[in-house]
Amino acid sequence: MIAEFKVGNEHKDAAEDTMIAYKAAQDIALTELAPTHPIRLGLALNFSVFYYEILNASEKACSMAKQAFEEAIAELDTLGEESYKDSTLIMQLLRDNLILWTSDMQVLHFFK
């Protein structure tokens, strides 16, 4: 099931199933992959988008994206040449989302 295309209880069930899968993948990625690994970064990117778009949890999405970006930046010098392009591209996407999401949050807080 894809949570984006479901409504009501089906949406809730799909979101819960997706959350379980993301958390399992994240547990593996955090223990087995370097912070700069493209798969770990891609997972953080997708999981943060899930929080933002599906769960409407913008603060959690920002926190997750920021943590992944900062951990990767801290180890950028260990990045191998073969994955440099992929990793830095995903890092840029994480950064772009953070900029977009934090500006959206500032606008929402302004109008409250």
C-alpha positions as CSV (number, residue, x, y, z in Angstrom):
1,M,0.0,0.0,0.0
2,I,1.2,3.5,-0.7
3,A,0.1,5.9,2.0
4,E,0.0,8.9,-0.4
5,F,-2.9,7.4,-2.3
6,K,-5.0,6.1,0.5
7,V,-7.7,7.8,2.6
8,G,-9.2,7.3,6.0
9,N,-8.3,4.1,7.8
10,E,-6.4,2.8,4.7
11,H,-4.2,5.9,4.8
12,K,-3.5,5.4,8.5
13,D,-2.8,1.6,8.1
14,A,-0.5,2.3,5.1
15,A,1.4,5.0,7.1
16,E,1.8,2.7,10.0
17,D,3.2,-0.1,7.8
18,T,5.5,2.4,6.1
19,M,6.8,3.7,9.4
20,I,7.6,0.2,10.6
21,A,9.6,-0.5,7.4
22,Y,11.4,2.8,7.5
23,K,12.4,2.3,11.2
24,A,13.7,-1.2,10.5
25,A,15.7,0.1,7.5
26,Q,17.0,3.0,9.6
27,D,18.1,0.7,12.4
28,I,20.2,-1.3,9.9
29,A,21.6,1.8,8.2
30,L,22.6,3.5,11.4
31,T,24.6,0.5,12.5
32,E,25.9,-0.8,9.2
33,L,26.5,2.2,7.0
34,A,28.7,5.3,7.3
35,P,26.9,8.6,7.6
36,T,28.2,9.5,4.1
37,H,26.9,6.3,2.5
38,P,24.5,7.1,-0.3
39,I,22.0,4.5,0.8
40,R,21.9,5.8,4.4
41,L,21.6,9.4,3.1
42,G,18.8,8.4,0.6
43,L,17.0,6.6,3.4
44,A,17.2,9.7,5.6
45,L,16.0,11.8,2.7
46,N,13.0,9.6,1.9
47,F,12.1,9.0,5.6
48,S,12.2,12.8,6.3
49,V,9.9,13.4,3.3
50,F,7.6,10.8,4.6
51,Y,7.4,12.6,8.0
52,Y,6.9,15.9,6.2
53,E,4.4,15.0,3.5
54,I,2.5,12.0,4.9
55,L,2.6,12.5,8.7
56,N,2.6,16.3,8.6
57,A,5.4,16.2,11.2
58,S,7.5,19.1,9.9
59,E,9.7,19.4,13.0
60,K,10.6,15.7,13.0
61,A,11.3,15.9,9.3
62,C,13.6,18.8,9.7
63,S,15.3,17.2,12.7
64,M,15.9,14.0,10.8
65,A,17.2,15.8,7.6
66,K,19.4,18.1,9.6
67,Q,21.0,15.3,11.6
68,A,21.7,13.2,8.5
69,F,23.2,16.2,6.8
70,E,25.4,17.3,9.8
71,E,26.6,13.7,10.4
72,A,27.6,13.4,6.7
73,I,29.3,16.8,6.7
74,A,31.4,15.8,9.8
75,E,32.7,12.7,7.9
76,L,32.9,14.2,4.4
77,D,36.7,13.8,4.3
78,T,36.3,10.0,4.6
79,L,34.0,9.8,1.5
80,G,35.4,7.6,-1.2
81,E,35.7,8.9,-4.8
82,E,33.2,6.3,-6.1
83,S,30.3,7.5,-4.0
84,Y,31.3,11.2,-3.7
85,K,28.9,12.4,-6.4
86,D,25.9,10.4,-5.2
87,S,26.4,11.3,-1.5
88,T,26.9,15.0,-2.2
89,L,23.9,15.1,-4.4
90,I,21.7,13.6,-1.7
91,M,23.2,15.9,0.9
92,Q,22.2,18.8,-1.4
93,L,18.7,17.5,-1.6
94,L,18.5,17.2,2.3
95,R,19.8,20.8,2.5
96,D,17.3,22.0,-0.1
97,N,14.4,20.4,1.8
98,L,15.6,21.9,5.1
99,I,15.6,25.3,3.6
100,L,12.2,24.9,2.1
101,W,10.6,23.3,5.2
102,T,12.0,25.8,7.6
103,S,10.8,28.7,5.5
104,D,7.4,27.1,5.3
105,M,7.4,26.7,9.1
106,Q,8.4,30.4,9.6
107,V,5.5,31.5,7.4
108,L,3.0,29.3,9.3
109,H,4.3,30.7,12.6
110,F,4.0,34.2,11.3
111,F,0.3,33.8,10.5
112,K,-0.7,32.1,13.8
